[in-house]
Amino acid sequence: MKVTVVGAGAVGASCAEYIAIKNFASEVVLLDIKEGYAEGKAMDLMQTASLNGFDTTITGTTGDYSKTADSDIAVITSGIPRKPGMTREELIGINAGIVKTVASNLIEHSPNVILIVVSNPMDTMTYLVHKTTNLPKNKIIGMGGALDSARFKYRLAEALDAPISDIDGMVIGGHSDTGMVPLASQAARNSVKVSEFLTEDRLKQVVEDTKVGGATLTKLLGTSAWYAPGAAVSALVQAIACDQKKMFPCSALLDGEYGLSDICIGVPVLLGKNGIESIVEISLSDTEKTKMQESSVGVRNTNGLLDV
């Protein structure tokens, strides 16, 4: 099992580390455009192998996509953050160009690859890959919901003063502060609805804290988070590599599911050796249905800024 991670920054390197530690991949390739950066990250990580007990080989390369040949799964973290004075259109235009080039190069050397898109705005970048490549739709997956759900469960456990292993919760919708739809009505502690334990106001606060989870960390750290995003990506990679048929909310191209079409947005999917094995349609409350529709409008507006 060969996995490529494009972008050796904090999220990409964290993703590579978690994949290696889980020891299910034979090889991880880190690729970056900064000279020597991926090579250095790979060497540093390999020097933890004897300490962390893994046998996965991690290598790095500066822009040489031939080193990624025959990858089973590839993760795209490339892109730039929005800078002061930069318009949303400029950010999307720059990142769209990067993501299109990366996807094209990966597919050229690994035509059967499964792509996991992390680059922001994630739902729109996932949609872009669908529109500009010939990969089947089950092989293009946007990572967002897995991370948002992990943050939701963290906030639920905090509110309940419970171990996270007791908590089950899911976030669907767009991967943005305004687009997330935490499914509070279905969140549970060991199959007991959390509404049995938390007041309506406290549960609303959990939902709001979840939606600004990324922004909260950026304010504290001065940059975007990387441990949880890296772990979320590695969980998706493992589910595919090990054919686990695990359910995660991921950004998938919809064709009538949830009443939506021609859009990539977070919905529950089963992940296995073919990528998205199936999209799972679950019952939503009227409020959740409304929020999902509102979220889709925001995603479509962002998609409208693409030149495809």
LINSULJO-V100311 format. One record per residue. N is the residue number from 0. PSI is psi in radians with two decimals (none if undefined). Layout:
N|PSI  N|PSI
This chain:
0|2.08  1|2.26  2|2.31  3|2.42  4|2.01  5|2.10  6|1.87  7|0.40  8|-2.84  9|-0.78  10|-0.81  11|-0.78  12|-0.67  13|-0.74  14|-0.83  15|-0.70  16|-0.83  17|-0.69  18|-0.79  19|-0.79  20|-0.59  21|-0.30  22|0.54  23|-0.24  24|2.48  25|-0.56  26|2.41  27|2.22  28|2.18  29|2.27  30|2.38  31|2.82  32|-0.28  33|2.16  34|2.14  35|-0.14  36|-0.88  37|-0.66  38|-0.73  39|-0.77  40|-0.74  41|-0.76  42|-0.76  43|-0.78  44|-0.69  45|-0.48  46|-0.06  47|-0.12  48|-0.81  49|-0.46  50|-0.64  51|-0.03  52|0.72  53|2.73  54|0.04  55|2.34  56|2.21  57|2.18  58|2.76  59|2.66  60|2.56  61|1.64  62|0.16  63|1.68  64|-0.27  65|-0.44  66|-0.26  67|0.01  68|2.44  69|0.51  70|2.42  71|-0.65  72|2.45  73|2.44  74|2.26  75|1.90  76|0.04  77|2.66  78|3.00  79|2.64  80|2.79  81|2.32  82|2.77  83|2.32  84|-0.14  85|2.30  86|2.82  87|-0.69  88|-0.72  89|-0.77  90|-0.85  91|-0.70  92|-0.77  93|-0.86  94|-0.58  95|-0.74  96|-0.73  97|-0.87  98|-0.71  99|-0.77  100|-0.78  101|-0.85  102|-0.77  103|-0.78  104|-0.68  105|-0.81  106|-0.59  107|-0.69  108|-0.27  109|1.36  110|-0.32  111|0.27  112|2.63  113|2.20  114|2.34  115|2.06  116|2.21  117|-0.43  118|2.51  119|2.68  120|2.07  121|-0.83  122|-0.70  123|-0.69  124|-0.60  125|-0.76  126|-0.72  127|-0.78  128|-0.68  129|-0.73  130|-0.33  131|0.11  132|2.96  133|0.25  134|2.50  135|2.63  136|-0.40  137|-0.22  138|0.17  139|2.06  140|2.31  141|2.25  142|2.05  143|-0.91  144|-0.58  145|-0.72  146|-0.82  147|-0.66  148|-0.65  149|-0.68  150|-0.62  151|-0.80  152|-0.63  153|-0.81  154|-0.63  155|-0.79  156|-0.67  157|-0.82  158|-0.59  159|-0.16  160|0.85  161|2.74  162|2.49  163|-0.49  164|-0.30  165|-0.25  166|2.42  167|2.23  168|2.69  169|2.53  170|2.21  171|-3.01  172|-2.93  173|2.59  174|1.30  175|2.87  176|-0.63  177|-0.29  178|-0.31  179|2.51  180|1.48  181|2.24  182|1.31  183|-0.56  184|-0.34  185|-0.09  186|2.49  187|2.72  188|1.93  189|0.89  190|-0.02  191|2.18  192|2.38  193|-0.36  194|-0.27  195|-0.38  196|-0.49  197|2.53  198|2.84  199|-0.71  200|-0.72  201|-0.66  202|-0.65  203|-0.67  204|-0.68  205|-0.79  206|-0.82  207|-0.70  208|-0.63  209|-0.78  210|-0.52  211|0.39  212|-0.78  213|-0.75  214|-0.64  215|-0.77  216|-0.68  217|-0.68  218|-0.70  219|-0.70  220|-0.40  221|0.06  222|3.04  223|2.70  224|2.84  225|-0.53  226|-0.96  227|-0.75  228|-0.76  229|-0.72  230|-0.68  231|-0.78  232|-0.79  233|-0.57  234|-0.70  235|-0.77  236|-0.78  237|-0.70  238|-0.65  239|-0.88  240|-0.65  241|0.16  242|0.88  243|-0.30  244|0.64  245|2.64  246|2.19  247|2.58  248|2.15  249|2.77  250|1.99  251|2.67  252|2.10  253|2.58  254|1.13  255|-0.35  256|2.44  257|0.41  258|0.33  259|2.57  260|2.71  261|0.84  262|2.52  263|2.15  264|2.76  265|2.12  266|2.78  267|2.33  268|2.78  269|2.23  270|2.30  271|-2.79  272|-0.39  273|0.15  274|-2.11  275|1.88  276|-0.63  277|2.70  278|2.29  279|2.10  280|2.10  281|2.76  282|2.31  283|2.63  284|2.88  285|-0.70  286|-0.76  287|-0.66  288|-0.75  289|-0.78  290|-0.62  291|-0.73  292|-0.75  293|-0.71  294|-0.71  295|-0.59  296|-0.77  297|-0.74  298|-0.77  299|-0.66  300|-0.70  301|-0.71  302|-0.56  303|-0.27  304|-0.11  305|2.62  306|1.33  307|none
